[in-house]
Amino acid sequence: MRILVYDVAADSGGAVTVLKSFYEEFCRDLSNEYVLVLSVVKLPEKDHIRVLNYPWIKKSPLHRLYFDHFTAHRLVKKYGIDQVLSLQNIELPHAGVPQEVYEHNALPFAEYRFRPWEAFRPWFTQQVLGRMMIRSIRRARKVMVQTNWMKDEIVRRCRICPEKVEVKFPPVQMPKTPPWCLNRQKPAFFYPANAAAYKNHKTFLRACERLAEMGYRNYEVIWTVTGEENDNIRRIRREIQEKELPVIFKGPMPRQALFELYASSVLVFPSYIETVGLPLLEARSVGAPVLAADCLYARDLVGDYEQAEFFNTFDDEKLARMMEKWLEPEKRN
């Protein structure tokens, strides 16, 4: 069988990690031939794997749209493709052959529903792209997802049989770290996340304000944002500076440094939309305590973890009480 693998969207981060994990599987599968259609990611060709790169797709959304609808399906005919595997949430338009789709965008299936004036891009993904994804899922021969909660939600919302959906957990390598140990003299609370609105830094901020009102200052909060990513995070940074809260903006960090922090801190994870929520698994792997928003993805990953506690997504008072358990009363300033 000759399979076209379509992933022109992948260019960095988790999307490339997923692509490479599939590529490693293709290398081992000598019974099929593969044609990979990509934009900028370079992968070595094999006797049974052909790699086609179209970097011009990344020039603009219109270039991408043109390629999706007027160019890509011609490759199906040109290379005699029997099946398409789309790794970018939506099937390849006009392919004319059976398709499998890998769904890794959790926004359309998340519990929280955005309003357009709150955050336009997530709202657009949920309301517009989400409808396209649901139609695509119903047409696909098979759907692959990363987690059990995604499977359950897709089966429920798309009204398809569970047998059509396969859970294919992304590969996760956990580096070796020392056993978890918290500095009780000055405890650290760690939140590795980007600056997207649904990462919910604001609830974390409000919890820190409550701790300040109770007199707690001798702790630190470490975030992997710079504080300059967007208007929302800049406002949060200004408020932190004005109130002199102990929040450190570390910015992006190497993976080894992340694990060193997991092993010496309490993970706080207030995000209310995740596909996997990888930091929960990473913190769990070193035995670190986890304070997480009570969402489907979090229950799926650490619901059975003894060191995990949950708070309602926007309940900063509950989060502050949970953080207070790790602080020494005599360390109040």
C-alpha positions as a printed Julia matrix, in Angstrom:
333×3 Matrix{Float64}:
   0.0    0.0    0.0
   1.2    3.5   -0.8
   0.3    6.04   1.89
   0.5    9.82   1.61
   1.3   11.44   4.96
   0.09  15.04   4.99
   1.59  17.42   7.55
   2.44  20.78   6.01
   1.41  22.53   9.25
   4.26  21.09  11.35
   7.19  23.45  11.76
   8.19  23.41  15.44
   7.43  22.12  18.92
   5.05  19.29  19.64
   3.81  19.0   16.06
   7.32  18.14  14.86
   7.77  15.69  17.75
   4.6   13.89  16.68
   5.69  13.89  13.03
   9.07  12.41  13.89
   7.51   9.7   16.04
   5.34   8.64  13.1
   8.36   8.81  10.8
  10.22   6.36  13.06
   7.29   3.97  12.75
   7.31   4.33   8.97
  11.01   3.48   8.9
  10.27   0.16  10.59
   7.27  -0.62   8.37
   8.78  -2.13   5.24
   5.46  -3.56   4.04
   4.14  -0.14   2.92
   5.47   2.8    0.92
   5.16   6.35   2.23
   5.08   9.76   0.58
   5.51  12.53   3.17
   4.17  15.94   2.14
   5.74  18.57   4.41
   6.54  22.26   4.43
   9.82  23.07   6.2
  10.67  19.97   8.27
  13.52  17.97   6.73
  13.51  14.18   7.11
  15.82  11.63   5.44
  14.42   9.59   2.58
  14.51   5.79   2.64
  13.97   3.18  -0.04
  10.27   3.06   0.9
   9.88   6.67   2.11
   9.78   9.71  -0.16
   9.83  13.22   1.37
   8.35  16.2   -0.51
   9.0   19.69   0.92
   7.02  22.8   -0.03
   8.4   25.63   2.15
   6.48  28.32   0.23
   3.32  27.13   1.99
   4.5   29.06   5.05
   4.52  32.43   3.28
   0.93  33.18   4.27
  -2.41  31.54   5.17
  -3.49  32.06   1.54
  -0.51  30.04   0.29
  -1.47  27.26   2.67
  -5.13  27.41   1.61
  -4.19  27.27  -2.06
  -1.95  24.24  -1.51
  -4.58  22.41   0.54
  -7.35  22.83  -2.01
  -5.65  23.1   -5.41
  -2.3   21.32  -5.23
  -2.12  18.6   -2.61
  -4.83  16.31  -4.01
  -2.98  16.19  -7.34
  -0.13  14.46  -5.53
  -2.54  11.64  -4.66
  -2.99  10.9   -8.36
   0.62  11.61  -9.32
   2.06   9.09  -6.88
  -0.72   6.49  -7.08
  -1.72   6.9   -3.44
  -4.01   4.28  -1.85
  -4.61   6.03   1.47
  -4.0    9.4    3.14
  -2.88   9.92   6.73
  -3.45  13.54   7.77
  -1.51  14.55  10.88
  -3.07  18.02  11.09
  -6.59  17.53  12.49
  -8.51  17.82   9.2
  -8.56  15.47   6.22
  -6.9   16.38   2.93
  -9.56  18.02   0.68
 -10.55  16.29  -2.57
  -8.22  13.33  -1.98
 -10.61  10.72  -3.37
  -9.08   7.86  -1.33
  -9.72   6.54   2.23
  -8.28   8.76   4.94
  -7.12   8.5    8.54
  -6.88  11.66  10.66
  -4.71  12.38  13.67
  -6.51  14.8   16.02
  -4.28  16.73  18.42
  -6.11  20.08  18.73
  -8.15  19.94  21.93
  -9.87  23.35  21.6
 -13.03  22.17  19.76
 -13.6   19.43  22.35
 -12.67  21.29  25.54
 -15.18  21.97  28.31
 -14.55  25.73  28.25
 -16.19  27.63  25.39
 -14.58  30.9   24.35
 -16.43  34.09  23.37
 -15.12  36.1   20.41
 -14.4   39.25  22.45
 -12.56  37.21  25.07
 -10.01  35.55  22.76
 -10.82  35.58  19.06
  -8.41  32.92  17.83
  -9.51  30.16  20.27
 -13.15  31.1   19.6
 -12.55  30.8   15.84
 -10.9   27.41  16.33
 -13.82  26.16  18.39
 -16.68  27.56  16.34
 -15.35  27.47  12.76
 -12.44  25.07  12.51
 -14.12  22.85  15.08
 -17.11  22.3   12.81
 -14.75  21.43   9.96
 -12.93  18.98  12.18
 -16.15  17.28  13.25
 -17.24  16.82   9.63
 -13.79  15.5    8.8
 -13.87  13.04  11.69
 -17.22  11.67  10.57
 -15.93  11.1    7.04
 -12.57   9.59   8.04
 -12.11   5.86   8.05
 -10.14   6.05  11.29
  -9.31   8.73  13.86
  -6.26   8.78  16.14
  -6.07  10.85  19.32
  -3.52  11.31  22.09
  -5.6   10.73  25.22
  -8.61   8.83  26.53
 -10.56  11.99  27.35
 -10.19  13.17  23.72
 -11.52   9.84  22.5
 -14.53  10.03  24.82
 -15.35  13.61  23.77
 -14.93  12.91  20.06
 -17.14   9.84  20.25
 -19.78  11.83  22.14
 -19.74  15.04  20.09
 -19.25  13.49  16.67
 -21.63  10.61  17.4
 -19.36   7.94  16.0
 -18.63   4.44  17.25
 -15.74   4.09  19.74
 -14.08   1.45  17.56
 -13.34   4.13  14.97
 -11.11   6.06  17.4
  -7.66   4.86  18.46
  -5.73   6.32  21.38
  -2.11   6.78  20.3
  -0.26   8.38  23.18
   2.62  10.65  22.09
   6.15   9.4   22.87
   7.51  10.91  26.08
  11.09  10.52  27.24
  11.73  11.3   30.88
  15.34  12.28  31.66
  16.92  11.04  34.85
  16.61  13.45  37.76
  17.37  13.37  41.5
  14.49  12.39  43.81
  11.97  15.15  44.43
  12.96  17.45  47.28
  11.38  20.79  48.19
  13.27  23.58  49.93
  10.9   24.19  52.83
  12.77  27.37  53.77
  11.69  28.96  50.49
   9.3   26.68  48.57
   9.01  27.04  44.8
   5.83  26.72  42.72
   6.48  25.99  39.07
   4.26  26.55  36.02
   5.76  25.63  32.62
   3.35  27.05  30.04
   3.18  29.51  27.17
   1.26  32.8   27.26
  -2.03  31.64  25.7
  -5.13  32.99  27.48
  -6.37  29.51  28.4
  -3.16  28.78  30.29
  -4.9   30.82  32.99
  -1.95  32.65  34.57
  -4.47  35.11  36.0
  -5.93  32.61  38.46
  -2.41  31.76  39.62
  -1.74  35.5   40.05
  -4.89  35.97  42.14
  -3.85  33.06  44.39
  -0.49  34.77  44.97
  -2.31  37.99  45.86
  -4.34  36.11  48.45
  -1.16  34.63  49.94
   0.32  38.14  50.11
  -2.77  39.33  51.98
  -2.18  36.51  54.48
   1.41  37.66  54.92
   3.21  35.02  52.89
   6.17  36.29  50.94
   8.95  33.78  51.53
   8.3   31.58  48.5
   8.8   31.92  44.77
   6.76  31.26  41.66
   8.55  30.37  38.43
   6.87  30.84  35.04
   8.29  29.94  31.63
   7.01  33.12  29.98
   8.98  36.32  29.56
   6.07  38.61  30.4
   6.22  40.29  26.99
   4.39  37.78  24.79
   1.02  39.56  24.5
  -1.15  42.27  26.07
  -2.68  39.91  28.6
   0.61  38.63  29.96
   2.08  42.17  29.97
  -0.84  43.34  32.16
  -0.23  40.43  34.51
   3.47  41.27  34.72
   2.76  44.93  35.53
   0.38  43.9   38.31
   2.97  41.52  39.73
   5.58  44.28  39.73
   3.21  46.81  41.32
   2.27  44.4   44.12
   5.82  43.06  44.48
   4.74  39.44  44.24
   7.48  36.76  44.19
   6.96  35.69  40.57
   9.98  35.04  38.36
   9.61  35.23  34.58
  12.18  32.7   33.42
  11.09  32.41  29.8
  11.52  29.19  27.77
  13.89  26.68  29.33
  15.87  23.63  28.14
  14.22  20.3   28.9
  16.84  19.26  31.45
  16.35  22.52  33.35
  12.59  21.91  33.4
  13.1   18.54  35.05
  15.46  19.99  37.61
  12.67  22.38  38.58
  10.08  19.59  38.66
  12.35  17.81  41.14
  12.56  20.81  43.47
   9.13  22.45  43.31
   5.36  22.02  43.48
   3.76  22.0   40.04
   0.8   24.37  39.72
  -1.16  23.8   36.51
  -4.26  26.03  36.14
  -4.59  25.6   32.36
  -8.15  24.74  31.32
  -7.46  23.51  27.79
  -4.85  20.85  27.01
  -4.66  17.84  24.77
  -2.16  15.99  26.92
  -0.92  18.36  29.62
   2.57  16.9   29.44
   3.96  18.76  32.51
   1.54  16.77  34.67
   3.15  13.52  33.53
   6.64  14.98  33.79
   6.08  16.2   37.36
   4.52  12.85  38.24
   7.56  11.01  36.89
   9.79  12.69  39.53
   7.26  12.33  42.36
   6.45  16.05  42.58
   3.16  17.31  44.07
   0.65  18.58  41.5
  -2.01  21.26  41.98
  -4.14  21.17  38.84
  -7.32  22.67  37.43
 -10.11  20.12  37.66
 -10.48  19.4   33.94
 -10.97  16.24  31.92
  -7.4   16.13  30.66
  -5.97  16.47  34.19
  -8.21  13.78  35.66
  -7.22  11.52  32.78
  -3.48  11.92  33.48
  -3.16  12.31  37.26
  -6.58  11.43  38.64
  -5.08   8.35  40.29
  -1.89  10.08  41.45
  -1.71  10.37  45.24
   0.29  13.59  45.06
  -2.29  15.39  42.91
  -4.92  17.85  44.15
  -7.56  19.63  42.07
  -9.25  23.03  42.2
 -12.08  24.51  40.15
 -10.49  26.26  37.19
 -11.0   29.88  38.31
 -11.11  29.3   42.08
  -8.04  31.27  43.15
  -9.1   31.05  46.82
  -8.94  27.24  46.72
  -5.61  27.33  44.92
  -4.2   29.72  47.53
  -5.28  27.35  50.32
  -3.64  24.44  48.52
  -0.4   26.41  48.08
  -0.5   27.49  51.73
  -0.11  23.85  52.81
   3.45  23.97  51.51
   4.33  27.22  53.29
   5.57  27.65  56.85
   3.41  30.0   58.98
   6.51  31.31  60.73
   7.9   32.35  57.34
   5.33  35.09  56.93
   6.82  38.56  56.54
